[in-house]
Amino acid sequence: MTDRPDLAAMISRLSRPLIDAELPVLREHGLSMWAYMVLLALDERPLRTQAALAEAIGADKTRIIGFLDDLQQRGLIDRTPDPTDRRARLLSLTAEGRRVRDSAQAGIQRKEERLLGRLPEEDRRAFLRSLQTLAALSPEEIVGE
């Protein structure tokens, strides 16, 4: 037995309040959490299909279509036919989508500063670096034995 709680137990105590803190910022920008995740994912890398996007953000591919429709109607994303496969759609952020995403992210990170400010600067840098490393792992790497 160890002297520390399990990772999932510690993260779950943080995740719900962090999400609750983000929701008012997202509402100010007219975004749901899933819509925000779409805007973040589309900027990280080009995604060729809606199914690839759903997988990248951990969403059900059948439920994501409504979020994509809304984001497209609001001019935040483009869905254009793939010239190499007309059945597929290329997903990309518009300039307005990037502006809304950046503004929402800045608001969220301002709120996070209050929490991160409780850590000494060196611990804060190490915590963020470690969290980014772990968050970059695939689900298979996390679950794998």
DSSP file (Angstrom, degrees, kcal/mol; ACC not computed):
  #  RESIDUE AA STRUCTURE BP1 BP2  ACC     N-H-->O    O-->H-N    N-H-->O    O-->H-N    TCO  KAPPA ALPHA  PHI   PSI    X-CA   Y-CA   Z-CA
    1    1 A M              0   0    0      0, 0.0     2,-0.2     0, 0.0     0, 0.0   0.000 360.0 360.0 360.0 143.9    0.0    0.0    0.0
    2    2 A T        -     0   0    0      2,-0.2     0, 0.0     1,-0.1     0, 0.0  -0.525 360.0-120.3-104.6 171.8    1.3    3.5   -0.8
    3    3 A D  S    S+     0   0    0     -2,-0.2    -1,-0.1     2,-0.1     0, 0.0   0.330  89.5  71.7 -91.1   6.6    1.0    6.8    1.0
    4    4 A R  S    S-     0   0    0      1,-0.0    -2,-0.2     0, 0.0     3,-0.1  -0.893  82.8-110.4-123.7 154.0   -0.8    8.6   -1.8
    5    5 A P        -     0   0    0      0, 0.0    -2,-0.1     0, 0.0    -1,-0.0  -0.302  50.2 -84.4 -69.8 163.7   -4.3    8.3   -3.2
    6    6 A D     >  -     0   0    0      1,-0.1     4,-2.1     4,-0.0     5,-0.2  -0.335  37.0-116.8 -64.6 151.7   -4.9    6.8   -6.7
    7    7 A L  H  > S+     0   0    0      1,-0.2     4,-3.1     2,-0.2     5,-0.3   0.923 114.6  51.3 -57.8 -47.2   -4.5    9.1   -9.7
    8    8 A A  H  > S+     0   0    0      1,-0.2     4,-2.5     2,-0.2    -1,-0.2   0.881 108.7  52.1 -61.2 -37.2   -8.1    8.8  -10.7
    9    9 A A  H  > S+     0   0    0      2,-0.2     4,-1.3     1,-0.2    -1,-0.2   0.918 113.9  42.9 -64.8 -42.7   -9.3    9.7   -7.2
   10   10 A M  H  X S+     0   0    0     -4,-2.1     4,-0.9     2,-0.2    -2,-0.2   0.920 116.1  47.5 -69.2 -42.7   -7.1   12.8   -7.1
   11   11 A I  H >X S+     0   0    0     -4,-3.1     4,-3.2     1,-0.2     3,-0.6   0.891 107.7  55.4 -67.6 -38.9   -8.0   13.9  -10.7
   12   12 A S  H 3X S+     0   0    0     -4,-2.5     4,-1.3    -5,-0.3    -1,-0.2   0.858 103.3  56.0 -64.1 -33.1  -11.7   13.4  -10.2
   13   13 A R  H 3< S+     0   0    0     -4,-1.3    -1,-0.3    -5,-0.2    -2,-0.2   0.792 117.0  37.1 -67.4 -26.2  -11.6   15.7   -7.2
   14   14 A L  H <X S+     0   0    0     -4,-0.9     4,-2.1    -3,-0.6    -2,-0.2   0.842 109.0  61.5 -88.9 -39.2  -10.1   18.4   -9.4
   15   15 A S  H  X S+     0   0    0     -4,-3.2     4,-2.7     1,-0.2     5,-0.2   0.901 100.5  49.4 -64.6 -46.4  -12.0   17.7  -12.7
   16   16 A R  H  X S+     0   0    0     -4,-1.3     4,-2.6     1,-0.2    -1,-0.2   0.947 115.0  43.3 -62.0 -49.8  -15.6   18.4  -11.6
   17   17 A P  H  > S+     0   0    0      0, 0.0     4,-2.0     0, 0.0    -1,-0.2   0.871 113.6  52.8 -64.1 -33.5  -14.9   21.8   -9.9
   18   18 A L  H  X S+     0   0    0     -4,-2.1     4,-1.6     2,-0.2    -2,-0.2   0.927 110.9  46.6 -65.2 -43.2  -12.6   22.8  -12.8
   19   19 A I  H  X S+     0   0    0     -4,-2.7     4,-2.0     1,-0.2     3,-0.2   0.928 110.9  52.5 -62.6 -44.7  -15.4   22.0  -15.3
   20   20 A D  H  < S+     0   0    0     -4,-2.6    -1,-0.2     1,-0.2    -2,-0.2   0.865 109.2  50.2 -59.3 -35.9  -17.9   23.9  -13.1
   21   21 A A  H  X S+     0   0    0     -4,-2.0     4,-0.5     1,-0.2    -1,-0.2   0.818 111.2  49.5 -71.1 -30.6  -15.5   26.9  -13.2
   22   22 A E  H >X S+     0   0    0     -4,-1.6     4,-2.4    -3,-0.2     3,-0.6   0.827  93.0  75.9 -76.5 -32.3  -15.2   26.7  -17.0
   23   23 A L  H 3X S+     0   0    0     -4,-2.0     4,-2.8     1,-0.3     5,-0.2   0.856  92.1  50.5 -55.5 -43.7  -19.0   26.5  -17.7
   24   24 A P  H 3> S+     0   0    0      0, 0.0     4,-2.0     0, 0.0    -1,-0.3   0.894 112.0  49.1 -62.7 -35.7  -19.8   30.2  -17.1
   25   25 A V  H <X S+     0   0    0     -3,-0.6     4,-1.0    -4,-0.5    -2,-0.2   0.922 112.2  47.9 -66.0 -43.6  -16.9   31.3  -19.4
   26   26 A L  H ><>S+     0   0    0     -4,-2.4     5,-2.9     1,-0.2     3,-0.6   0.909 109.5  52.9 -64.3 -41.3  -18.1   28.9  -22.1
   27   27 A R  H ><5S+     0   0    0     -4,-2.8     3,-1.6     1,-0.2    -1,-0.2   0.895 103.4  57.9 -60.8 -39.4  -21.7   30.2  -21.7
   28   28 A E  H 3<5S+     0   0    0     -4,-2.0    -1,-0.2     1,-0.3    -2,-0.2   0.811 111.4  43.0 -58.8 -28.7  -20.4   33.8  -22.2
   29   29 A H  T <<5S-     0   0    0     -4,-1.0    -1,-0.3    -3,-0.6    -2,-0.2   0.328 117.5-113.1 -99.7   6.0  -19.0   32.6  -25.5
   30   30 A G  T < 5S+     0   0    0     -3,-1.6     2,-0.4     1,-0.2    -3,-0.2   0.821  72.9 133.4  69.0  31.2  -22.1   30.6  -26.5
   31   31 A L      < -     0   0    0     -5,-2.9    -1,-0.2    -8,-0.1     2,-0.2  -0.893  47.9-147.9-118.2 144.0  -20.2   27.3  -26.3
   32   32 A S     >  -     0   0    0     -2,-0.4     4,-2.3    -3,-0.1     5,-0.2  -0.530  40.4-103.0 -88.8 170.2  -21.0   23.9  -24.7
   33   33 A M  H  > S+     0   0    0      1,-0.2     4,-2.3     2,-0.2     5,-0.1   0.913 124.2  49.3 -61.7 -41.8  -18.1   21.9  -23.3
   34   34 A W  H  > S+     0   0    0      2,-0.2     4,-2.1     1,-0.2    -1,-0.2   0.907 109.3  51.3 -65.8 -40.6  -18.3   19.6  -26.4
   35   35 A A  H  > S+     0   0    0      1,-0.2     4,-2.2     2,-0.2    -1,-0.2   0.913 110.7  49.2 -62.0 -41.3  -18.3   22.6  -28.8
   36   36 A Y  H  X S+     0   0    0     -4,-2.3     4,-2.5     1,-0.2    -2,-0.2   0.911 108.6  53.0 -63.1 -42.6  -15.2   24.0  -27.0
   37   37 A M  H  X S+     0   0    0     -4,-2.3     4,-2.6     1,-0.2    -1,-0.2   0.881 108.0  51.8 -60.3 -38.2  -13.5   20.6  -27.3
   38   38 A V  H  X S+     0   0    0     -4,-2.1     4,-2.5     2,-0.2    -2,-0.2   0.946 109.4  48.7 -62.3 -48.4  -14.2   20.6  -31.0
   39   39 A L  H  X S+     0   0    0     -4,-2.2     4,-0.9     1,-0.2    -2,-0.2   0.892 113.8  47.0 -60.8 -39.9  -12.7   24.1  -31.4
   40   40 A L  H  X S+     0   0    0     -4,-2.5     4,-1.2     1,-0.2     3,-0.5   0.928 113.0  48.2 -65.9 -44.9   -9.6   23.0  -29.5
   41   41 A A  H  X S+     0   0    0     -4,-2.6     4,-1.3     1,-0.2    -2,-0.2   0.864 106.3  56.6 -67.0 -36.6   -9.2   19.7  -31.4
   42   42 A L  H  < S+     0   0    0     -4,-2.5    51,-0.3     1,-0.2    -1,-0.2   0.780 107.4  49.2 -69.3 -24.1   -9.5   21.4  -34.8
   43   43 A D  H  < S+     0   0    0     -4,-0.9    -1,-0.2    -3,-0.5    -2,-0.2   0.794 102.8  61.3 -82.9 -27.0   -6.6   23.7  -34.1
   44   44 A E  H  < S-     0   0    0     -4,-1.2    -2,-0.2     1,-0.3    -1,-0.1   0.901 124.1 -16.7 -66.7 -41.0   -4.3   21.0  -32.9
   45   45 A R  S  < S-     0   0    0     -4,-1.3    -1,-0.3     2,-0.0     2,-0.2  -0.980  77.1 -91.6-161.0 150.0   -4.2   19.1  -36.1
   46   46 A P        -     0   0    0      0, 0.0     2,-0.5     0, 0.0    46,-0.1  -0.472  40.3-154.4 -66.7 137.5   -6.3   18.9  -39.3
   47   47 A L  B     -A   91   0A   0     44,-0.8    44,-2.1    -2,-0.2     3,-0.0  -0.962  10.9-162.4-120.0 131.3   -9.0   16.3  -39.1
   48   48 A R        +     0   0    0     -2,-0.5    41,-0.3    42,-0.2     2,-0.3   0.833  69.6  28.2 -82.5 -33.7  -10.3   14.6  -42.2
   49   49 A T     >  -     0   0    0     39,-0.1     4,-1.9     1,-0.1     5,-0.1  -0.891  69.8-122.5-131.6 159.6  -13.5   13.2  -40.9
   50   50 A Q  H  > S+     0   0    0     -2,-0.3     4,-2.6     1,-0.2     5,-0.2   0.844 115.4  56.8 -63.9 -34.1  -16.1   13.8  -38.3
   51   51 A A  H  > S+     0   0    0      2,-0.2     4,-2.3     1,-0.2    -1,-0.2   0.902 105.7  49.8 -65.0 -40.7  -15.4   10.2  -37.0
   52   52 A A  H  > S+     0   0    0      2,-0.2     4,-2.3     1,-0.2    -2,-0.2   0.897 111.4  49.5 -64.6 -39.5  -11.7   11.1  -36.5
   53   53 A L  H  X S+     0   0    0     -4,-1.9     4,-1.8     2,-0.2    -2,-0.2   0.940 109.6  50.8 -63.1 -47.3  -12.8   14.3  -34.7
   54   54 A A  H  X>S+     0   0    0     -4,-2.6     5,-2.8     1,-0.2     4,-0.8   0.911 112.1  47.4 -57.9 -43.4  -15.1   12.3  -32.4
   55   55 A E  H ><5S+     0   0    0     -4,-2.3     3,-0.6     1,-0.2    -1,-0.2   0.905 108.3  55.6 -64.1 -40.9  -12.4    9.9  -31.6
   56   56 A A  H 3<5S+     0   0    0     -4,-2.3    -1,-0.2     1,-0.2    -2,-0.2   0.834 117.5  34.2 -63.0 -33.1   -9.9   12.7  -30.9
   57   57 A I  H 3<5S-     0   0    0     -4,-1.8    -1,-0.2    -3,-0.1    -2,-0.2   0.402 112.2-113.1-104.6   2.9  -12.2   14.3  -28.3
   58   58 A G  T <<5 +     0   0    0     -4,-0.8     2,-0.3    -3,-0.6    -3,-0.2   0.834  68.8 139.5  73.2  32.5  -13.7   11.1  -26.9
   59   59 A A      < -     0   0    0     -5,-2.8     2,-0.4    -6,-0.2    -1,-0.2  -0.730  62.7-100.8-107.5 157.6  -17.2   11.8  -28.2
   60   60 A D    >>  -     0   0    0     -2,-0.3     4,-1.3     1,-0.1     3,-0.9  -0.638  30.3-137.8 -72.5 127.5  -19.8    9.5  -29.7
   61   61 A K  T 34 S+     0   0    0     -2,-0.4     4,-0.4     1,-0.3    -1,-0.1   0.764 101.5  53.5 -64.6 -24.1  -19.6   10.1  -33.5
   62   62 A T  T 34 S+     0   0    0      1,-0.2     4,-0.3     2,-0.1    -1,-0.3   0.777 110.4  46.6 -79.2 -25.2  -23.4   10.1  -33.9
   63   63 A R  T <> S+     0   0    0     -3,-0.9     4,-0.5     1,-0.2     3,-0.4   0.664  99.6  67.5 -89.2 -16.8  -23.8   12.7  -31.2
   64   64 A I  H  X S+     0   0    0     -4,-1.3     4,-2.3     1,-0.2     3,-0.3   0.709  80.0  79.1 -77.6 -20.1  -21.2   15.1  -32.4
   65   65 A I  H  > S+     0   0    0     -4,-0.4     4,-2.9     1,-0.2    -1,-0.2   0.884  90.0  53.4 -59.0 -41.8  -23.0   16.0  -35.6
   66   66 A G  H  > S+     0   0    0     -3,-0.4     4,-2.2    -4,-0.3    -1,-0.2   0.886 109.6  48.5 -61.7 -38.9  -25.4   18.5  -33.8
   67   67 A F  H  X S+     0   0    0     -4,-0.5     4,-2.6    -3,-0.3    -1,-0.2   0.904 112.5  48.6 -66.7 -41.1  -22.5   20.3  -32.3
   68   68 A L  H  X S+     0   0    0     -4,-2.3     4,-2.6     2,-0.2    -2,-0.2   0.914 109.9  51.9 -65.3 -42.3  -20.8   20.5  -35.7
   69   69 A D  H  X S+     0   0    0     -4,-2.9     4,-2.7    -5,-0.2    -2,-0.2   0.935 112.3  46.3 -58.3 -46.5  -24.0   21.8  -37.4
   70   70 A D  H  X S+     0   0    0     -4,-2.2     4,-1.9     2,-0.2    -2,-0.2   0.929 112.8  48.5 -62.7 -46.8  -24.3   24.5  -34.8
   71   71 A L  H  <>S+     0   0    0     -4,-2.6     5,-2.9     1,-0.2     6,-0.9   0.879 113.5  48.0 -62.9 -37.3  -20.6   25.6  -35.0
   72   72 A Q  H ><5S+     0   0    0     -4,-2.6     3,-1.5     4,-0.2    -2,-0.2   0.925 109.7  51.4 -69.7 -43.6  -20.9   25.7  -38.8
   73   73 A Q  H 3<5S+     0   0    0     -4,-2.7    -2,-0.2     1,-0.3    -1,-0.2   0.840 109.5  51.5 -60.7 -32.9  -24.1   27.7  -38.8
   74   74 A R  T 3<5S-     0   0    0     -4,-1.9    -1,-0.3    -5,-0.2    -2,-0.2   0.466 117.4-115.2 -83.2  -1.8  -22.4   30.2  -36.4
   75   75 A G  T < 5S+     0   0    0     -3,-1.5    22,-0.5     2,-0.2    21,-0.4   0.740  83.6 118.3  77.1  23.1  -19.5   30.5  -38.8
   76   76 A L  S   <S+     0   0    0     -5,-2.9    18,-2.1    -6,-0.2     2,-0.3   0.720  75.7  23.0 -94.9 -24.1  -17.0   29.0  -36.3
   77   77 A I  E     -B   93   0A   0     -6,-0.9     2,-0.4    16,-0.3    16,-0.2  -0.947  66.7-140.6-135.9 159.8  -16.0   25.9  -38.4
   78   78 A D  E     -B   92   0A   0     14,-2.9    14,-2.0    -2,-0.3     2,-0.5  -0.951   6.4-165.8-116.1 141.7  -16.0   24.9  -42.1
   79   79 A R  E     +B   91   0A   0     -2,-0.4    12,-0.2    12,-0.2    -2,-0.0  -0.947  20.8 173.4-124.2 107.9  -16.9   21.5  -43.4
   80   80 A T  E     -B   90   0A   0     10,-2.2    10,-3.7    -2,-0.5    -2,-0.0  -0.865  38.2 -96.0-116.8 149.0  -15.8   21.2  -47.0
   81   81 A P  E     -B   89   0A   0      0, 0.0     8,-0.2     0, 0.0     5,-0.2  -0.351  39.7-116.8 -61.5 139.9  -15.8   18.1  -49.2
   82   82 A D  E >   -B   85   0A   0      6,-2.2     3,-1.1     3,-0.7     6,-0.2  -0.676  17.0-143.2 -74.9 122.8  -12.5   16.3  -49.4
   83   83 A P  T 3  S+     0   0    0      0, 0.0     3,-0.2     0, 0.0    -1,-0.1   0.745 101.1  48.1 -62.9 -20.9  -11.3   16.6  -53.0
   84   84 A T  T 3  S+     0   0    0      1,-0.3     2,-0.2     2,-0.0    -2,-0.0   0.611 127.2  21.7 -93.2 -12.6   -9.9   13.0  -52.8
   85   85 A D  E X   - B   0  82A   0     -3,-1.1     3,-1.9     3,-0.2    -3,-0.7  -0.724  63.1-164.2-156.4  98.3  -13.1   11.5  -51.3
   86   86 A R  E 3  S+     0   0A   0      1,-0.3    -1,-0.1    -3,-0.2    -2,-0.0   0.669  89.5  63.6 -63.7 -16.5  -16.4   13.3  -51.8
   87   87 A R  E 3  S+     0   0A   0     -6,-0.1    -1,-0.3    -5,-0.1     2,-0.2   0.757  96.3  71.8 -75.7 -23.4  -18.0   11.2  -49.0
   88   88 A A  E <  S-     0   0A   0     -3,-1.9    -6,-2.2    -6,-0.2     2,-0.4  -0.591  71.8-144.4 -95.2 154.6  -15.6   12.7  -46.4
   89   89 A R  E     - B   0  81A   0    -41,-0.3     2,-0.5    -8,-0.2    -3,-0.0  -0.958  10.0-136.2-118.4 135.7  -15.6   16.3  -45.1
   90   90 A L  E     - B   0  80A   0    -10,-3.7   -10,-2.2    -2,-0.4     2,-0.5  -0.797  22.5-150.1 -88.3 129.6  -12.5   18.3  -44.1
   91   91 A L  E     +AB  47  79A   0    -44,-2.1   -44,-0.8    -2,-0.5     2,-0.3  -0.862  25.6 157.3-106.1 130.9  -13.0   20.1  -40.8
   92   92 A S  E     - B   0  78A   0    -14,-2.0   -14,-2.9    -2,-0.5     2,-0.2  -0.990  39.0-108.4-149.6 157.0  -11.3   23.4  -40.1
   93   93 A L  E     - B   0  77A   0     -2,-0.3   -16,-0.3   -51,-0.3     2,-0.2  -0.590  28.7-139.7 -80.2 144.8  -11.7   26.4  -37.9
   94   94 A T     >  -     0   0    0    -18,-2.1     4,-2.4    -2,-0.2     5,-0.2  -0.505  32.7-101.0 -89.8 172.1  -12.7   29.7  -39.4
   95   95 A A  H  > S+     0   0    0      1,-0.2     4,-2.1     2,-0.2     5,-0.1   0.905 127.6  49.2 -59.9 -40.1  -11.1   33.0  -38.3
   96   96 A E  H  > S+     0   0    0    -21,-0.4     4,-2.7     2,-0.2     5,-0.2   0.887 108.6  53.0 -66.9 -38.4  -14.1   33.7  -36.1
   97   97 A G  H  > S+     0   0    0    -22,-0.5     4,-2.6     1,-0.2    -2,-0.2   0.897 109.7  48.4 -61.7 -40.5  -13.9   30.1  -34.6
   98   98 A R  H  X S+     0   0    0     -4,-2.4     4,-2.7     2,-0.2    -2,-0.2   0.898 111.6  50.1 -66.0 -40.4  -10.3   30.8  -33.7
   99   99 A R  H  X S+     0   0    0     -4,-2.1     4,-2.3     2,-0.2    -2,-0.2   0.932 113.5  44.5 -63.6 -46.7  -11.2   34.1  -32.1
  100  100 A V  H  X S+     0   0    0     -4,-2.7     4,-2.7     2,-0.2     5,-0.2   0.925 114.9  49.1 -64.4 -45.2  -14.0   32.6  -30.1
  101  101 A R  H  X S+     0   0    0     -4,-2.6     4,-2.7    -5,-0.2    -2,-0.2   0.934 112.8  47.1 -58.9 -47.4  -11.8   29.6  -29.1
  102  102 A D  H  X S+     0   0    0     -4,-2.7     4,-2.3     1,-0.2    -1,-0.2   0.888 113.0  48.6 -63.8 -39.8   -8.9   31.9  -28.1
  103  103 A S  H  X S+     0   0    0     -4,-2.3     4,-2.1     2,-0.2    -1,-0.2   0.921 113.6  46.1 -67.1 -44.2  -11.2   34.2  -26.1
  104  104 A A  H  X S+     0   0    0     -4,-2.7     4,-2.4     2,-0.2    -2,-0.2   0.924 113.3  49.9 -63.5 -43.9  -12.8   31.3  -24.2
  105  105 A Q  H  X S+     0   0    0     -4,-2.7     4,-2.8    -5,-0.2    -2,-0.2   0.898 109.2  51.4 -63.5 -40.3   -9.5   29.7  -23.5
  106  106 A A  H  X S+     0   0    0     -4,-2.3     4,-1.9     2,-0.2    -1,-0.2   0.913 110.8  48.9 -62.7 -41.9   -8.0   33.0  -22.2
  107  107 A G  H  X S+     0   0    0     -4,-2.1     4,-1.5     2,-0.2    -2,-0.2   0.901 112.7  47.6 -63.7 -41.4  -11.0   33.4  -19.8
  108  108 A I  H  X S+     0   0    0     -4,-2.4     4,-2.0     1,-0.2    -2,-0.2   0.926 111.4  49.8 -65.5 -45.0  -10.7   29.8  -18.6
  109  109 A Q  H  X S+     0   0    0     -4,-2.8     4,-1.4     1,-0.2    -1,-0.2   0.815 104.6  58.4 -68.9 -28.5   -7.0   30.1  -18.0
  110  110 A R  H  X S+     0   0    0     -4,-1.9     4,-0.6    -5,-0.2    -1,-0.2   0.915 108.5  46.7 -62.2 -41.1   -7.5   33.3  -16.1
  111  111 A K  H >X S+     0   0    0     -4,-1.5     3,-0.9     1,-0.2     4,-0.7   0.883 108.5  55.5 -66.9 -37.5   -9.7   31.4  -13.7
  112  112 A E  H 3X S+     0   0    0     -4,-2.0     4,-3.0     1,-0.2     3,-0.4   0.792  92.4  72.0 -65.4 -27.4   -7.1   28.6  -13.5
  113  113 A E  H 3X S+     0   0    0     -4,-1.4     4,-2.2     1,-0.2    -1,-0.2   0.843  90.8  58.7 -58.5 -34.3   -4.5   31.1  -12.4
  114  114 A R  H << S+     0   0    0     -3,-0.9    -1,-0.2    -4,-0.6     4,-0.2   0.915 112.3  39.5 -61.4 -42.6   -6.2   31.3   -9.0
  115  115 A L  H >< S+     0   0    0     -4,-0.7     3,-1.7    -3,-0.4    -2,-0.2   0.939 116.9  48.0 -71.8 -49.0   -5.7   27.6   -8.5
  116  116 A L  H >< S+     0   0    0     -4,-3.0     3,-2.0     1,-0.3    -2,-0.2   0.793  98.3  71.2 -64.9 -26.7   -2.2   27.4  -10.0
  117  117 A G  T 3< S+     0   0    0     -4,-2.2    -1,-0.3    -5,-0.3    -2,-0.2   0.636  84.2  70.2 -63.8 -13.7   -1.2   30.4   -7.9
  118  118 A R  T <  S+     0   0    0     -3,-1.7    -1,-0.3    -4,-0.2    -2,-0.2   0.604  89.5  77.1 -77.9 -11.3   -1.3   28.1   -4.8
  119  119 A L  S <  S-     0   0    0     -3,-2.0     5,-0.0    -4,-0.2     2,-0.0  -0.785  92.3-108.4-100.7 142.2    1.8   26.3   -6.1
  120  120 A P     >  -     0   0    0      0, 0.0     4,-2.8     0, 0.0     3,-0.3  -0.374  40.2-107.7 -59.4 149.1    5.3   27.6   -5.9
  121  121 A E  H  > S+     0   0    0      1,-0.2     4,-2.4     2,-0.2     5,-0.2   0.861 118.7  49.4 -51.5 -44.8    6.5   28.5   -9.4
  122  122 A E  H  > S+     0   0    0      1,-0.2     4,-2.1     2,-0.2    -1,-0.2   0.914 113.6  45.8 -64.1 -42.5    8.9   25.6   -9.7
  123  123 A D  H  > S+     0   0    0     -3,-0.3     4,-3.0     2,-0.2    -2,-0.2   0.886 110.9  54.5 -65.4 -38.9    6.2   23.1   -8.7
  124  124 A R  H  X S+     0   0    0     -4,-2.8     4,-2.7     2,-0.2     5,-0.2   0.937 109.1  46.2 -61.1 -48.5    3.7   24.8  -11.0
  125  125 A R  H  X S+     0   0    0     -4,-2.4     4,-2.4    -5,-0.2    -1,-0.2   0.923 115.4  46.9 -61.2 -44.0    6.0   24.4  -14.0
  126  126 A A  H  X S+     0   0    0     -4,-2.1     4,-2.7    -5,-0.2     5,-0.2   0.904 112.1  50.9 -65.1 -41.5    6.7   20.8  -13.1
  127  127 A F  H  X S+     0   0    0     -4,-3.0     4,-2.8     2,-0.2    -2,-0.2   0.943 113.0  44.6 -61.4 -48.9    3.0   20.0  -12.5
  128  128 A L  H  X S+     0   0    0     -4,-2.7     4,-2.4     2,-0.2    -2,-0.2   0.902 114.3  49.2 -64.6 -41.2    1.9   21.5  -15.9
  129  129 A R  H  X S+     0   0    0     -4,-2.4     4,-2.0    -5,-0.2    -1,-0.2   0.926 114.3  45.7 -62.8 -45.0    4.8   19.8  -17.7
  130  130 A S  H  X S+     0   0    0     -4,-2.7     4,-2.5     2,-0.2    -2,-0.2   0.908 112.3  50.4 -65.7 -42.6    3.9   16.4  -16.1
  131  131 A L  H  X S+     0   0    0     -4,-2.8     4,-2.8     1,-0.2    -1,-0.2   0.904 110.0  50.4 -63.5 -41.3    0.2   16.9  -16.8
  132  132 A Q  H  X S+     0   0    0     -4,-2.4     4,-1.2     2,-0.2    -1,-0.2   0.896 110.2  50.9 -62.9 -39.5    0.8   17.7  -20.4
  133  133 A T  H  < S+     0   0    0     -4,-2.0     4,-0.4     2,-0.2     3,-0.3   0.941 114.8  41.9 -62.5 -47.8    3.0   14.6  -20.8
  134  134 A L  H >< S+     0   0    0     -4,-2.5     3,-1.3     1,-0.2    -2,-0.2   0.887 111.7  54.8 -68.5 -38.7    0.3   12.3  -19.2
  135  135 A A  H 3< S+     0   0    0     -4,-2.8    -1,-0.2     1,-0.3    -2,-0.2   0.749 100.9  61.2 -67.2 -22.5   -2.5   14.0  -21.2
  136  136 A A  T 3< S+     0   0    0     -4,-1.2    -1,-0.3    -3,-0.3    -2,-0.2   0.606  82.9 104.3 -80.0 -11.4   -0.7   13.3  -24.4
  137  137 A L  S <  S-     0   0    0     -3,-1.3    -3,-0.0    -4,-0.4    -4,-0.0  -0.391  77.0-115.4 -69.2 147.2   -0.8    9.5  -23.9
  138  138 A S     >  -     0   0    0      1,-0.1     4,-1.8    -2,-0.1     3,-0.2  -0.412  26.5-110.1 -74.3 158.5   -3.3    7.5  -25.9
  139  139 A P  H  > S+     0   0    0      0, 0.0     4,-2.7     0, 0.0     5,-0.3   0.869 120.9  56.1 -56.5 -35.3   -6.1    5.8  -24.0
  140  140 A E  H  > S+     0   0    0      1,-0.2     4,-2.6     2,-0.2    -3,-0.0   0.890 105.5  50.4 -65.3 -38.8   -4.4    2.5  -24.8
  141  141 A E  H  4 S+     0   0    0     -3,-0.2    -1,-0.2     2,-0.2    -4,-0.0   0.858 113.4  46.4 -66.9 -34.4   -1.2    3.6  -23.2
  142  142 A I  H  < S+     0   0    0     -4,-1.8    -2,-0.2     1,-0.1    -1,-0.2   0.923 121.6  34.7 -72.7 -45.1   -3.1    4.6  -20.1
  143  143 A V  H  < S+     0   0    0     -4,-2.7    -2,-0.2    -5,-0.2    -3,-0.2   0.796  94.9 110.2 -80.4 -30.1   -5.2    1.5  -19.8
  144  144 A G     <        0   0    0     -4,-2.6    -3,-0.0    -5,-0.3    -4,-0.0   0.058 360.0 360.0 -51.8 155.7   -2.5   -1.0  -21.1
  145  145 A E              0   0    0      0, 0.0    -1,-0.1     0, 0.0    -4,-0.1   0.385 360.0 360.0-101.2 360.0   -0.8   -3.4  -18.8
